[in-house]
Amino acid sequence: MELADQDDGEDILPAGVELRQLSVELHLHGQRLDKVLVQVAPEFSRNYLQQLIDAGGVCVNGVQIYKQAAKLKAGDALQLELRPTAQSQAFAPQAMDLQVVYQDAQVYVVDKPAGLVVHPAPGNWSGTLLNGLLAMDPGLAAVPRAGIVHRLDKDTSGLMVVARTRQAMDALVQSIAARSMRRQYLALAKGPWRGTSQQSVKAAIGRDPRNRLRMAVVDLATTPGKTAQTDIYLLGQSTQACLVHCVLHTGRTHQIRVHMASMGHPLLGDAVYGGAAVPGLMRQALHAFRLAFAHPITGAPLAFESPLPADLSGLLADWGLRYNAVLR
């Protein structure tokens, strides 16, 4: 569809309202009005556009149309009175203080704080890392998902790599699939530790059949899921907790949280998986402290570390725990 010329004498619209005028193209001839609107205004949900029709916000050839199933003809003139919604603004730049620990022409490495959602989704259409990245670097609008190639949970802190070009993004996605990107975490869990000081957990993860809002260790013979592996190293323990170093071999949703809970060591502060509440800790005690990967263009090895945030380092001090940051 081509945008029609605007009438210089059109009425002044309320703030934030866009009057969009279009002409129905030949390939849309005979289609329902609501389906056509989804194609010409893809930044809005179908539900919103259907409500727009019901509210009289759509005119066809100058006549308000209230029927979603009304069939359109090639050449029909459409006028939409669009008001911004949270979802339509999901990819809008929003200035925020992002901690960039490395950057070049191809990648950023950022240190995400706890509490920051990575990507817009229902309930969090704004104020995400993606919004902040677009404000920091408008060029990321040309890269899918603003260059985000992997995620951290909202309440997990630590290092993430972001691609600045499509070429870099494709290469980083391939490295994650090939399991050549090294992602390592520090976690505080319910203690004291059980079993040997070094363990490799190989247990498939899928949706919890009893609670669809959670993930769980599942039997792939009976329940959908994906294989998952986490290597876990004990670094220290007290009567209250154990400090562990986790190395991901796969990147399943909530992988460390689920594997640790399955071992009887749910992460402190992780109410979803049975972790105990701790005064002063407002999130699960998980921090992505190391990230290593080959540069997506040059192949040069890159490695980065992030110190423990104050909430976690304070707990270690209170409980007399220390860790020796030995590379694995």
C-alpha positions in Angstrom: 0.0 0.0 0.0 1.2 3.5 -0.8 0.7 6.4 1.5 -1.8 9.0 0.2 -1.0 12.7 0.2 -2.1 14.5 3.3 -4.7 17.3 3.1 -3.0 20.5 4.2 -6.3 21.6 5.8 -6.9 18.4 7.9 -8.3 18.8 11.4 -5.8 18.9 14.3 -5.7 15.5 16.0 -5.2 14.8 19.7 -1.6 14.5 20.8 -0.1 11.1 20.0 -2.8 10.2 17.4 -1.6 9.4 13.8 -4.1 9.7 10.9 -2.9 7.1 8.3 -4.3 7.2 4.8 -3.7 4.4 2.4 -5.0 2.9 -0.9 -5.8 -0.8 -1.1 -3.4 -2.5 -3.5 -4.4 -5.1 -6.1 -3.0 -8.1 -4.1 -5.3 -7.2 -1.2 -8.5 -7.2 -3.3 -11.3 -9.2 -1.7 -9.6 -9.6 1.7 -11.3 -8.8 5.1 -10.8 -5.4 6.6 -9.2 -6.7 9.8 -6.7 -8.8 7.9 -5.8 -6.0 5.6 -5.1 -3.7 8.6 -2.7 -6.2 10.1 -0.7 -6.0 7.0 -0.7 -2.2 6.7 -0.1 -1.5 10.4 2.0 -4.5 11.6 3.3 -2.6 14.6 -0.2 -2.9 16.2 -1.7 -6.2 17.3 -4.7 -7.7 15.5 -6.8 -7.4 18.6 -6.0 -3.7 18.8 -7.0 -3.2 15.1 -10.2 -5.1 15.6 -11.1 -2.8 18.5 -10.2 0.2 16.3 -12.8 -1.0 13.8 -15.4 -1.5 16.5 -14.7 2.0 17.9 -15.3 3.7 14.5 -11.6 4.5 14.0 -11.5 3.1 10.4 -13.0 4.7 7.3 -13.3 3.2 3.8 -13.9 5.6 1.0 -14.9 8.2 3.6 -17.4 6.1 5.5 -16.9 4.7 9.0 -16.9 0.9 8.8 -17.7 -1.2 11.9 -17.7 -4.6 10.4 -14.4 -6.5 10.8 -15.2 -9.0 8.0 -16.1 -6.2 5.4 -14.4 -7.1 2.1 -12.2 -4.5 0.5 -11.7 -3.8 -3.2 -8.5 -2.7 -5.0 -8.4 1.1 -5.0 -10.5 1.6 -1.8 -9.3 4.5 0.3 -8.6 3.6 3.9 -8.2 6.1 6.8 -7.0 4.8 10.2 -7.0 6.9 13.4 -4.2 5.2 15.2 -3.3 5.8 18.9 -0.1 4.4 20.3 -0.2 1.3 22.4 2.4 -0.2 24.7 3.0 -3.0 22.2 3.4 -0.6 19.2 6.0 1.4 21.2 8.0 -1.7 22.1 10.9 -1.0 19.7 11.0 2.7 20.6 14.4 4.1 21.8 14.5 4.8 25.5 17.6 6.5 27.1 19.1 4.6 30.0 22.4 4.2 31.7 23.9 1.0 30.2 27.3 -0.3 31.3 29.3 -1.1 28.1 32.4 -3.0 29.0 33.6 -3.5 25.4 32.7 -2.2 21.9 34.0 -2.2 18.4 32.4 -1.8 15.0 30.8 -5.3 15.2 29.8 -6.0 18.9 29.0 -4.5 22.3 29.5 -6.4 25.5 27.2 -5.0 28.2 26.9 -5.7 31.9 23.2 -6.0 32.6 21.9 -5.1 36.1 19.4 -7.2 37.9 15.8 -6.0 37.3 16.2 -5.1 33.7 14.2 -7.1 31.2 16.1 -7.9 28.0 13.5 -8.0 25.3 9.9 -6.5 25.1 7.1 -9.0 25.9 3.6 -8.9 27.4 3.8 -7.0 30.7 7.1 -5.4 29.7 6.6 -3.6 26.4 9.0 -0.8 27.4 12.0 0.0 29.7 13.9 -3.1 28.4 17.5 -3.5 27.4 16.4 -3.5 23.8 14.9 0.0 24.2 18.1 1.2 25.8 20.3 -0.3 23.1 18.2 1.5 20.4 18.7 4.8 22.2 22.4 4.3 22.6 23.0 3.1 19.0 20.2 4.0 16.5 22.0 1.8 13.9 20.8 -1.3 15.8 17.3 -0.7 14.4 18.6 -2.3 11.2 19.7 -5.5 13.1 17.1 -8.1 14.1 16.1 -7.8 17.8 18.5 -4.8 18.0 21.4 -7.3 18.0 20.4 -9.3 21.0 21.6 -12.9 20.4 21.1 -14.4 23.9 19.2 -13.4 27.0 19.4 -13.3 30.8 16.4 -13.5 33.1 15.1 -10.2 34.3 16.6 -10.8 37.8 19.9 -12.2 36.7 22.8 -9.8 36.4 25.9 -9.9 34.2 27.5 -10.0 30.8 25.8 -10.2 27.4 27.1 -9.8 23.9 25.1 -7.7 21.4 25.8 -7.7 17.6 26.0 -4.4 15.8 25.7 -5.8 12.3 23.7 -8.6 10.7 27.0 -10.4 9.8 28.1 -10.3 13.4 24.7 -11.5 14.6 24.7 -14.5 12.3 28.2 -15.5 13.4 27.4 -15.2 17.1 24.2 -17.2 16.7 26.2 -19.9 15.0 28.7 -19.9 17.8 26.0 -20.3 20.4 24.5 -23.2 18.4 27.9 -24.8 18.2 28.4 -24.3 21.9 31.7 -22.5 21.4 30.6 -19.4 23.4 31.6 -19.8 27.1 29.0 -18.5 29.6 29.9 -18.8 33.2 27.9 -17.9 36.3 28.2 -17.5 40.1 25.3 -18.5 42.2 24.4 -18.6 45.9 22.1 -21.5 46.7 20.5 -23.2 49.7 23.3 -24.9 51.6 25.3 -26.7 52.7 26.5 -28.5 49.6 25.6 -32.1 49.0 27.8 -34.6 47.1 31.1 -34.1 45.3 32.5 -30.6 44.8 32.4 -31.0 41.0 29.2 -32.2 39.3 27.9 -32.3 35.7 24.1 -32.2 35.6 22.7 -33.6 32.4 18.9 -33.4 32.7 16.4 -32.4 30.0 14.3 -29.2 30.7 10.8 -28.5 29.5 7.6 -26.9 30.7 6.5 -28.1 34.1 3.4 -30.2 33.4 1.9 -29.1 36.8 2.7 -25.4 36.4 3.1 -23.9 32.9 4.7 -20.8 34.2 7.7 -22.8 35.4 10.3 -25.0 33.8 11.3 -28.4 35.2 13.6 -31.4 34.7 11.6 -33.7 32.5 11.7 -37.2 31.0 11.8 -36.7 27.2 10.2 -40.1 26.7 6.9 -38.7 28.2 7.2 -34.9 28.2 8.4 -32.4 25.6 11.7 -30.7 26.4 15.3 -30.3 25.3 18.5 -31.7 26.5 20.5 -29.5 28.9 23.9 -29.7 30.6 25.4 -27.6 33.4 28.8 -28.1 35.0 28.8 -27.0 38.7 31.8 -26.4 40.9 31.6 -25.7 44.6 33.6 -22.6 45.6 32.6 -22.2 49.2 29.8 -23.0 51.8 28.5 -22.1 55.2 25.5 -23.3 57.2 23.3 -20.9 55.3 24.4 -21.3 51.7 26.8 -22.6 49.2 28.6 -20.6 46.5 28.9 -22.3 43.1 30.4 -21.7 39.8 28.2 -22.8 36.9 29.3 -23.4 33.3 26.6 -23.7 30.6 26.9 -26.2 27.8 23.4 -25.4 26.6 21.1 -22.4 27.0 17.7 -23.5 28.1 15.2 -21.3 29.8 16.0 -21.0 33.5 18.6 -23.7 33.1 20.8 -23.1 36.1 17.8 -22.3 38.3 16.1 -25.6 37.3 19.2 -27.8 37.6 20.2 -26.3 41.0 16.6 -26.8 42.3 16.6 -30.4 41.1 19.7 -31.0 43.2 18.1 -29.7 46.3 19.9 -26.4 46.1 17.5 -23.8 44.8 19.0 -20.4 44.3 18.6 -18.0 47.2 15.8 -15.5 46.5 14.3 -17.6 43.7 10.8 -18.0 44.8 9.7 -19.6 41.5 11.9 -22.6 42.2 11.7 -22.8 46.0 14.6 -20.6 46.9 14.5 -19.0 50.4 14.0 -15.3 50.8 17.0 -13.4 52.1 16.8 -9.9 53.7 18.3 -7.4 51.3 18.1 -9.7 48.3 15.3 -8.8 45.9 16.1 -11.3 43.2 17.6 -14.8 42.5 21.3 -14.9 43.5 22.7 -15.5 40.0 25.3 -13.5 38.1 26.8 -14.0 34.7 30.4 -13.2 35.6 32.3 -14.5 32.7 31.8 -14.4 28.9 34.2 -15.7 26.3 33.8 -16.0 22.5 35.6 -15.7 19.2 35.1 -12.3 17.6 32.4 -12.9 15.0 34.4 -11.2 12.2 38.1 -11.5 13.0 38.0 -14.7 15.0 40.2 -13.2 17.8 39.5 -14.6 21.2 37.6 -12.3 23.6 37.0 -12.8 27.3 35.4 -10.6 29.9 34.6 -10.6 33.6 32.1 -8.8 35.7 32.5 -8.3 39.5 29.8 -9.5 41.8 27.1 -6.9 42.3 26.8 -5.3 45.8 23.8 -7.3 46.9 25.6 -10.6 46.3 29.1 -9.6 47.4 27.5 -8.3 50.6 25.9 -11.7 51.3 29.3 -13.4 50.8 30.9 -11.0 53.3 28.1 -11.5 55.9 28.5 -15.3 55.7 32.3 -15.4 55.4 32.3 -16.8 52.0 35.0 -16.2 49.4 35.7 -17.4 45.9 38.9 -17.9 44.0 38.2 -16.8 40.4 40.0 -19.6 38.6 39.2 -20.0 34.9 37.7 -23.3 33.9 
